[in-house]
Amino acid sequence: MDKGQLIDQWIEQNHSTIVTFLQELIKIPSVTGEEGPIQEFIAGKLQEMGLEVDVFEPSLEELRQHPAFVEVSQGYEGRPNVVGTLKGTGGGKSLLFNGHVDVIPAGAPESWQHGSWSGDIADGRLYGRGASDMKSGLAAMTMAVKAILDSGIKLRGDVILEYTMDEELSGNGTLACVMKGYKADGGICCETSSMRVQPGSIGRIWFEIKVQGKAAGIQRRWEGVNAIEKGYLVTQAVSEFEGVRVNRISHPLYPDILGAIPCMVGVFESGSYHSAFPDSCLLKGSMATVPGEDSAAVKEEFVQFICEKVSRDPWLKEHPPEVIFTGYFAEPSEIPVDSPIVQTLNQSFIKVMGKEPVVSGREGAADIRFMNCYGDTPTVIFGPGLTEQMHANNEWVNIEDLIQSTKILAHTILEWCQTD
């Protein structure tokens, strides 16, 4: 029996072990800002497996010195990164796996058919916040390494497993790993990819737009300028900007460009009282960019477009909206589709699944931007989580995808790192 068959056999025989590990991860609520308990659990698991384990709290002061830092409102005390390293015997290529432990809030309990932290199983699906985004990816990369260890296989190259915090709001956890010097000959980010091989990811830009009206008493409302009405004009302009970009932008990894680069207002705030005239409005939204775009240029174009479009309104021409770029920001990123790590992952997929993988771009930002741009680690995205389940109510993942992705990642490790 060859080594590939050995790990396939281990994974099949330990199906329940893999599923239970994902359930354990889901049962630990790890909303951004509360990652301490799950990191303690993961560190213990890696130590139990015999890996070298590094648990460290990133320094905001040090992170702020980096150009890719995103400002946050909460520090990282009690919210460590965890990195596990399996040292090889030498002579093989190193491989880095990356994933984040934080999840978005669960939301209203009534939105969940199964409990948000339950890990319930029904009809081949495993439910819970983070099931797809991205605790199933964490489980797959961890169990792939465990399959190799328990099968007695010795690797030549090192394997590094990164479990980062604060991905949902900043990505600073992965940035801290890069700044600490973690890198490899190739990388796989186990984000949601719907079992697709994704050498690229979009960028994301959050924005706020302040719209000023003119105050007036409700009985003399015609003397004022209604900020809700003006805010709606700005909202329409944002939608038109999306249309312009959809008609102009193209990228081979994103044949469905409409789904790839949304630009929309997600929050509309105006007014302070039922019987008071609304004299100000605040819009909050985001837009996406594709690999190869200059984020600064896109921001500049956005501001110019909005101000020019609404200048047809006499009031807004004299009182133009104020556009502010604040909060989450991510650069788009990609590596060539013929990169060695992409090709190795593709071959492992074919070996396990018996068919070619779909190669596409991820319609969501991802931490690969840090590894690709600053970490000297060409990184591709592949994970069992479904992209359409990302941040969904009643979130779930296919158990079969979890098992198959574990095999694919294990085969990729064998091929990339080589064995004694």
NUTI-523516 format. One record per atom (N, C-alpha, C): residue in one letter; x, z, y negated. Coordinates in pm, whole numbers, plus 50000, padded with zeros to 5 digits. Each point is the difference from the previous one (the first is absolute). Example, Ala and Ser with C-alpha at 12.3 -4.5 7.8 and 13.67 -1.06 7.14 Angstrom:
! NUTI-523516
A513195078050569
A499115000049881
A500905000049880
S499654992849895
S500825000649881
S499235007349891
! end
This chain:
! NUTI-523516
M500855000050120
M499155000049880
M500895000049875
D499784990349909
D500844999549880
D499525010449898
K500765001349892
K499715010649902
K498674997849931
G499654987549973
G498714997349940
G498845004450088
Q500124997450129
Q498965004350094
Q499945015250009
L501185006549990
L500045014650004
L499185006249886
I500214994849878
I499285005949887
I498524996450003
D499674988050048
D498584996450014
D499325009450098
Q500705003050110
Q499455009150100
Q499815013949942
W500995004749922
W499875013449939
W498815000549906
I499844989649920
I498904999949903
I498654999750071
E499884992250106
E498734999650075
E499715013550066
Q501045006050056
Q499805012950068
Q499765011449902
N500424998349875
N499865010549900
N499014996149889
H499034992050038
H498944995749908
H499385012049929
S499645010250076
S499345011849940
S500945007749909
T501305000150032
T500985006849915
T500064993549861
I499994986749999
I500054992649873
I498755002449918
V498854999150065
V498725002049930
V499895014249948
T500405009650082
T499925014149958
T500905002649880
F501184993749998
F500905001949887
F499354995049871
L499344988550005
L499314995049880
L498865009549961
Q499285005150098
Q498935009549968
Q500565012449930
E501155004750047
E500635011849938
E500374997149855
L500494988049973
L500344996349863
L498774999749911
I498914994450052
I498784998749921
I499365013649973
K500135009150094
K499375013249984
K500705008749896
I501154995549952
I500695007249892
I499694992849869
P499125005349916
P499684993549873
P501284998949915
S500344987949960
S501244998049925
S499744991549876
V498975003849926
V499704993149874
V501225001149909
T500264989649925
T501164999849911
T500085012949918
G501155006550007
G500185012949935
G499975011650097
E499524997350123
E499865010550101
E500674995850131
E501194994249989
E500674994550117
E500835009950079
G500185012149949
G500875009850065
G499705002550146
P498765003450038
P499715003350140
P500264988650098
I499644987749964
I500224989050095
I501484997150014
Q500775001849893
Q501444997750009
Q500685010550088
E499505012049996
E500535010550088
E499724996550146
F498804995050026
F499624996050136
F500884988550049
I500204989949915
I500794988350039
I501465003950023
A500555008249912
A501395004350016
A500185007150134
G499035008350037
G500075006950129
G499964990250116
K499184989849988
K499894990050106
K501314992450017
L500634996249889
L501254992650007
L501135008550058
Q500015012849963
Q501005009150056
Q499805001550150
E498765000850041
E499665000950143
E500494987750076
M499974988449934
M500464987550060
M501534998950002
G500685008849926
G501465000049999
G500644992049889
L499224996249898
L500554992449889
L500685009149899
E500914994549921
E500535007149884
E498914999649892
V499655011549946
V498875000749907
V500445004949863
D499614992549899
D500305003349861
D498685002449928
V499805012249952
V498805003649924
V500455003349858
F499554992349902
F500475002449864
F498914997349896
E500015008249896
E499064998449890
E500674991849890
P499464988349967
P500614991849895
P499975007149864
S501004997149919
S500085005649865
S499414990249900
L498995004449926
L499414991449898
L501034996249895
E500865009449966
E501024997449898
E500924988650044
E500405000150126
E500874989450051
E499234986850013
L498765000850047
L499194987950016
L499774993049866
R499855007849895
R499744994149868
R501154991449950
Q501175001250058
Q501144992049959
Q499944985950059
H499094997750094
H499944987150068
H498984990749933
P500314987349984
P499074990849933
P498684997850073
A499965002950130
A498774997950077
A499125012450005
F500415010949933
F499225012450002
F498644998049934
V498975005950058
V498665000349941
V499685014449965
E499625002449875
E499735013649953
E498805005950074
V500085012950030
V498935007050072
V499705013149929
S498865005750031
S499575012349934
S500335012550080
Q500474998250123
Q500285011450088
Q501404998550060
G500735011050006
G501354999750057
G499975000050152
Y501175000950061
Y500114998650144
Y500395012850073
E499825011549934
E500255012750067
E498995001750114
G500505002950118
G499125001750115
G499464986950055
R500554988849953
R499544986750043
R501234991750040
P500645003350109
P501264993350033
P499814986350064
N501064992149995
N500154988550089
N500575005050131
V499724992850107
V500615002950130
V500634987250053
V501265000850039
V500704988450057
V500635004150132
G499684992650104
G500605002450131
G500934988650036
T501185003250052
T500984989850036
T500405001250147
L499894989050070
L500484999050137
L501314992249996
K501105007050022
K501314993749992
K500264991350123
G500484987849976
G500354991250109
G501445002450047
T500374993550108
T501355001750054
T501034991549927
G499514990549915
G500914991649923
G499964985650044
G500184991049902
G500084985950032
G498724992249984
G498905007149971
G498714993249981
G499555000649855
K498984992249968
K499465000249865
K499065011949982
S499955005349879
S499145011449970
S498624995249954
L498995008350027
L498624996549968
L499325011949934
L499354997549888
L499315010549925
L498504997850005
F499255010550037
F498544999849995
F499545008549883
N499014995149928
N499505007149882
N498485001550007
G499525011849962
G498565002249992
G499715012049914
H498795000549944
H499635011349915
H498975008850068
V500115013049974
V499115009750065
V498795003349915
D500044997049869
D498885003949915
D498844990350011
V498825005249979
V498764992250005
V499195002849875
I499024991249972
I499115002549887
I498965010450041
P499305006249904
P498965009950035
P498944994050091
A499405008750080
A499024995450099
A498694995649937
G499655005549883
G498734996649939
G498865008150057
A498794995549974
A498805007550040
A499855000550152
P499765011850056
P499855001350146
P498904991150057
E498944997949924
E498894991950051
E500374985250015
S501164996149944
S500454986250014
S500664997550136
W500215010950075
W500724998950126
W499055001950119
Q499994990050087
Q499265001350126
Q500705009950091
H501345000049993
H500845009750070
H500755008149894
G500325012450031
G500685008449902
G501274993749947
S500255001949871
S501144993549936
S501345004550056
W500055012150057
W501255005150058
W499825002650150
S499104992850062
S499615003050139
S500914993550104
G500424987649976
G500704992650105
G499084996450115
D498704999249972
D499034996650105
D500264986150057
I499634998350126
I500134987050067
I498634995250042
A499704987449967
A498734993950041
A500184984950006
D499584994250112
D500014985450016
D501374993849973
G501045006650047
G501344994549987
G500635001749864
R499345007649914
R500525002649866
R500305014749980
L501035002849921
L500365013749967
L499735001949850
Y499215010349967
Y499505001749863
Y500705011349925
G500054998549869
G500515010649913
G500744994249881
R500075007949892
R500744995449883
R501484998250036
G500514988149976
G501374996850036
G500134993050134
A498904998250072
A500094993750133
A500674986449991
S499624992149900
S500654987249978
S501135001249898
D499725006849890
D500965000949889
D500585014049988
M501165002950058
M500634991550100
M500565008650113
K499215009950041
K500505009150102
K500144993350137
S499224989450023
S500194992650125
S501374993149999
G500444995349883
G501354994349989
G501075010350026
L499815012149947
L500945010950025
L500065003450149
A498825000450063
A499955003250142
A500714989250082
A499784987449965
A500604989050077
A501525000249991
M500545001949879
M501464999749988
M500655012250066
T499315011449995
T500525012150063
T499984998850151
M498874995450053
M499874998950145
M500854988750057
A500304989749920
A500904989550048
A501385005750028
V500475008749911
V501305006450020
V499945009750118
K498915007450010
K499865009550111
K499984992650134
A499374988450003
A499964992250125
A501414996250044
I500844996349904
I501384996250031
I500805012150049
L499845011249930
L500725012250038
L499595004850138
D498695000850023
D499505005250127
D500294990650117
S500264987249969
S500344990450105
S501495000050031
G500755008649926
G501435001450027
G500854988549949
I499464992449904
I500734988449948
I500905004249885
K501244995850002
K500975002949894
K500134988049907
L499815002349872
L500104989449900
L501404999549941
R500414988149961
R501284998749931
R499865002449851
G498954994749941
G499775001649857
G499185012449968
D500125005049878
D499225011649956
D498564996049971
V499085009550022
V498614998549958
V499675011249902
I499464996349885
I499645009749897
I498484999749981
L499375011650007
L498565001349980
L499745007649871
E499374993449902
E499685006349872
E498525003349991
Y499705012549968
Y498635004649977
Y499955004949855
T499414992149913
T500095002849858
T498685005049944
M500115007149887
M498805005049933
M499794992349868
D498845001849941
D499654994649867
D500064984849993
E499604993350107
E499944985449993
E498784995349924
E498895007050017
E498744995349943
E500024999749848
L500785008749937
L500025000649854
L501274994549937
S501094998950078
S501244995949934
S500984992450089
G500155003850125
G501074994550083
G501325007349981
N499985010949924
N501255007249971
N500645006250125
G499225002450103
G500575005550123
G500994990450063
T499594987450013
T500914990050055
T501174997649906
L499744999749870
L501084998449903
L501045011050017
A499555012350026
A500935011150019
A500874997950124
C499424994050105
C500794997050121
C501074989649969
V499644990049922
V500974989849960
V501125006249919
M499625008749904
M501005006349915
M500915009350078
K499515005450112
K500825008850082
K500944992250092
G499834986850002
G500944991850075
G499524995050134
Y498735002250033
Y499504995050128
Y499814984949992
K500634992950091
K499894985550006
K500364995550141
A499704987350030
A500284994750133
A500144984949992
D500384994050113
D500154985450005
D498664992949991
G498945007150036
G498644994549991
G499015011349992
G498804996849949
G499005010349986
G498614995050036
I499165009250048
I498594997150026
I499175011049936
C499154996249907
C499045009449942
C498714998750079
C499535011050056
C498864999650092
C498675002049929
E499894994449880
E498765000349923
E498904992250070
T498805001149947
T498884992150052
T500324985149990
S499924993150111
S500234985549998
S499034992650092
S499085007350064
S499064993950094
S500744992450110
M501145005750043
M500834994250106
M500614986649959
R500074997449870
R500664987949952
R501435003449958
V500884990350012
V501385001549953
V500024995649854
Q500425009149912
Q499874997449857
Q501345001949927
P500684989049971
P501295000849931
P499875002449850
G498785000949948
G499835002049856
G498805008649970
S500015005749880
S498855007949953
S499794997249852
I498765001549957
I499694998149859
I500545011649917
G500024998249870
G500255010949907
G498695004849942
R500035011649938
R498775005549941
R500325006049863
I499164996849902
I500175005049864
I498715006749956
W500075012949970
W498845007049945
W500024998749848
F498814999149941
F499914999249854
F498815007949949
E500075003449873
E498895005949927
E499814992049871
I498754998449958
I499704992849876
I499095008749915
K500485003249881
K499215008049905
K499284990649905
V498695001749991
V499174991749914
V499355008949895
Q500184996449875
Q499485008249891
Q498734993949942
G498975008349986
G498784995949931
G499965006249862
K498815001749948
K499825006549869
K498895010250012
A500315012349961
A499045010950014
A498784998149910
A498895004950050
A498754999949922
A499045010050061
G499065004749919
G498945008550054
G499024991650079
I499385006050099
I499114992250085
I498814994449922
Q499615007249893
Q498894995049919
Q500434988449910
R501334998649976
R500544989049918
R500994991950083
R499664997950126
R500924994050095
R500434985949960
W499154992849925
W500374986549957
W501184999849904
E500335011749946
E501155000849910
E501315001850077
G499905002850129
G501185002250083
G500354987750083
V501055001350078
V500414989650095
V500045006550138
N499144995250089
N499845006050132
N501214996850089
A500785010350036
A501214997950079
A499694995550143
I498825003350050
I499624995550134
I499854984850002
E499354994649895
E499824985549992
E501364993049985
K500885005649920
K501314993949981
K500865001750126
G499855011250066
G500745002150124
G499604990250108
Y498724996149999
Y499534990250097
Y500644986449974
L500174996449873
L500674987549966
L501444999950053
V500675011449988
V501365001050050
V500024999150153
T499035006350063
T499914999450146
T499834985650048
Q499194992449928
Q499824985950034
Q501314992349983
A500765003449896
A501284993349977
A500985002750114
V499995012450052
V500865003450114
V499624991550121
S498724998250022
S499534991850112
S500434985449981
E499954995249879
E500424986249972
E501504998450024
F500775010349969
F501444999450024
F500284998650149
E499235007150083
E500154998450144
E499744985650041
G498954993949946
G499674986250033
G501124990349964
V500625002149885
V501114991649958
V501155001050100
R500315012250043
R501125002150092
R499694994350138
V498785001650046
V499624994850132
V500154984850004
N499694993549890
N500094985449994
N501444995149983
R500905008849957
R501364995749970
R501045004650103
I499825012250054
I501015006150087
I499844995250144
S501114997650066
S499994996950143
S501245006050064
H499885002950130
H501145005450076
H499744997250147
P501004995250074
P499774996250141
P499545011550090
L500345012449966
L499565011350081
L498565004249969
Y499444994149892
Y498665003949955
Y499124987849982
P499564993850110
P499104988449987
P498685003749934
D499545012550019
D498805004949932
D500425007349874
I500334992449897
I500545006249880
I498955008549928
L498724996750015
L498945008049937
L500015014350051
G500205001750130
G500055013450057
G501295007249971
A501054992349967
A501335005949986
A500265005849862
I499424994149894
I500375004449865
I498795004349918
P499295010350044
P498885004849919
P500465005149865
C499174998049900
C500225005649867
C498635004349949
M499795012949989
M498665004749966
M500025013749935
V498925003049931
V499775013249944
V499275008350104
G500565011450034
G499395008650100
G499325012349942
V500335003349876
V499405011749934
V499614996049858
F498785003649962
F499484997349865
F499485013249944
E500705005349901
E499625013049943
E499634998449853
S498805004149965
S499594999349860
S498825009349977
G499925005249878
G498905008849966
G500275014450038
S499345008949928
S500225014250025
S498705007950014
Y498874993649967
Y498735007450001
Y498854990150007
H498915004350062
H498854991250018
H499504994249867
S500005008249897
S499434995949872
S501064998749892
A501204996150038
A501084997849903
A500484985750009
F500374994449887
F500434986149994
F501434998650056
P500254990750094
P501344998750060
P500964992249909
D501045006949951
D500904993449906
D501394997450059
S500215002850128
S501264996850064
S499764997150148
C500924992650058
C499864996150141
C501384999350063
L500105004650123
L501254999450074
L499774992850133
L500744989250021
L499934992550124
L501255002850082
K499855001450130
K501135002050089
K499914989950114
G501124993450027
G499974990050105
G501384997050055
S500084989550080
S501284996150058
S500014985050026
M501204994750013
M500174986150040
M501164999150097
A500024989050075
A501044998150101
A500874988149963
T501245000350049
T500944989149983
T500534995950137
V500454987650011
V500564995350127
V501524999449990
P500695000250115
P501464999349997
P500494988049919
G501045002549922
G500564989649915
G499535000749857
E498925007549974
E499525001349862
E500795010849926
D500134998049870
D500635009749912
D498925009249945
S500035012650040
S498945009449961
S499915001649849
A501145000449933
A500005001649855
A499314988149933
A500264988050050
A499384988049944
A498504999950024
V499575004750118
V498575000650031
V499305009949907
K500645011449976
K499435009849908
K499824994149860
E501034993249953
E499964994149865
E498894989649991
E499894991650104
E498954989850001
E498625006450000
F499855010750074
F498725007150007
F499575005049863
V500905006549930
V499695005549868
V499614988849904
Q500784989349999
Q499724988949910
Q498654993550032
F499734998250129
F498744993750040
F498805008349957
I500055013150026
I498875008749967
I499765000049848
C501055001749924
C499835000749854
C499514986849944
E500514988850053
E499564987049951
E498554997250038
K499645003650123
K498644997250047
K498955007849921
V500265012749974
V498995008149932
V500054998349848
S501014992949950
S500094998149855
S498884991049947
R499254993750089
R498834992349958
R498915009049945
D500075012750038
D499085009849946
D500565005449868
P499264999249889
P500535004149869
P500555014349999
W499305009150063
W500465014149998
W501305001550080
L500054994250118
L501195001350085
L501194992349943
K499704989749922
K501104992949935
K500715009049900
E499235007949928
E500575009249901
E500445013250064
H499465003250116
H500335012550070
H500314996750145
P501134993550025
P500324995450136
P500145011750098
P499624997950126
P500145010550102
P501475003250023
E500255012550039
E501375004650027
E500215000450151
V500934992050048
V500304999550144
V501225008650030
I499835009150096
I501085009150039
I500234998650151
F501254998550038
F500334999650143
F500495013850041
T499215006750081
T500295013950035
T499565002850143
G500615010050063
G499655003450137
G500774991750100
Y499364996650109
Y500674993350111
Y500554986349959
F501204997150048
F500614987049978
F500884996650119
A499864987850050
A500834995650112
A500374985449980
E501284997050016
E500464986249996
E499614993050131
P499704987049994
P499834992650125
P501354998550069
S499984997250129
S501264999150072
S499844991250123
E501084993350039
E499984992050122
E501414997750050
I500084996950129
I501254994950059
I499654986750065
P500994991250022
P499694986950060
P499355001550137
V499094990850031
V499305000650129
V500964997650116
D501164993949972
D500964997950107
D501105010650003
S499775011349932
S500955011150005
S500175004750145
P501185004750038
P500215004550138
P499005010750045
I499695009749913
I499095010650042
I498584994650022
V499614990249921
V498684993850018
V499964992450132
Q501064992550028
Q500054992250122
Q500035008950124
T500745010949993
T500055009450114
T498645006350024
L499335004049893
L498675005850013
L499024989750057
N500104987649954
N499134989450052
N500184998350151
Q501244999950045
Q500274998150143
Q499485011850083
S500115011849946
S499475011750071
S498474999350008
F499394995349894
F498544998349999
F499584990250109
I500694988650008
I499674989950101
I500185005750140
K501065007650021
K500295005850132
K498885009450045
V499485007949906
V498975009950035
V498614993850002
M499694991849900
M498634995049981
M499764986550066
G501074992750033
G499834987050063
G499544989249905
K500165002049872
K499614990049900
K500825002149874
E499994989849913
E500735000949874
E499275009549905
P500755007849921
P499345008549901
P499544991849879
V499045005249929
V499644994449870
V501005005349899
V500664991149929
V500965004049897
V499344998049864
S499915010649922
S499284999449873
S500625009749901
G499415000649883
G500395009849900
G498995011349997
R500465012149973
R499105011449995
R499225000049869
E498695001550008
E499165000549881
E499895014549950
G501115005949983
G500115013649949
G501465002749971
A500245008649902
A501405003449969
A500585008350114
A501334999950012
A500655007450108
A501395004349956
D500505010150067
D501315005649965
D501184991050037
I499744988450061
I501124991250032
I500754995849874
R499355001049885
R500684995949876
R501265008349976
F499985012650039
F501175008549980
F501134996350095
M499684997850127
M501034996550097
M500594986249971
N499134990549964
N500474986549975
N500814998749872
C499545006549894
C500624998249868
C501155009649975
Y499935012250055
Y500995010149967
Y500705006150121
G499434998450120
G500505007050116
G500844991850095
D500274987549966
D500864991650084
D499504999650144
T498664999950015
T499394999750134
T498874989850000
P500234987850048
P498914990150005
P498885005050091
T498815001449944
T498925007150069
T498744991650008
V499395000050118
V498764992950027
V498915010450029
I498754996249981
I498865008950024
I499344996450132
F499755010150083
F499244998150123
F499455013350045
G498695000750022
G499395012450046
G498644997650062
P499505009850076
P498724998550068
P498795001949911
G500185006449884
G498885002749911
G499404987249945
L498684999849986
L499334988449944
L500015000749848
T500414989249936
T500044999649854
T498625002549941
E498954994750064
E498645001849947
E499495014250018
Q500685008250080
Q499635014050016
Q500755009149903
M500944994549927
M500785007849904
M499075006049895
H500015013349987
H499205007649903
H498494998950026
A499614996050120
A498584998350030
A499365013250040
N498715001149974
N499235011250054
N499864998050151
N499985011050075
N499894999350145
N501154991850060
E501195001949946
E501204992350037
E500315001150149
W500444988950059
W500324999950143
W501124990250029
V500565001250121
V501004990650050
V499664996950146
N500294987850043
N499834996450141
N501095006650084
I499605007350103
I500985006750086
I500884989750071
E499434988850038
E500804989550067
E501104994949907
D499694998649872
D501034995749904
D501125010449990
L499635012750004
L501005010749996
L500964998850118
I499464997950118
I500824999250121
I500884987549998
Q499394988649967
Q500764987550000
Q501084999949892
S499715005649885
S501025000449894
S501155009150039
T499715010650073
T501075008850049
T500944992250092
K499434991750087
K500834991650087
K500834990149919
I499364993649904
I500704989849918
I501165006249925
L499785011849942
L501075006649925
L501135004450093
A499645004850118
A501035004250096
A500844988150045
H499364988750027
H500734987950040
H500904995349886
T499525001249876
T500814996149885
T501245008749988
I499845012950025
I501165009149997
I501034995850105
L499544997350122
L500924996050107
L500784987549963
E499284990149949
E500634987149969
E500925001149879
W499575007349899
W500765000749874
W501235009150013
C499785011750055
C501105009950008
C500924997650119
Q499504992950102
Q500754997450124
Q500215013050079
T500224998450127
T500105011750089
T501324999750077
D500395011950046
D501205000850086
D499644994850139
! end
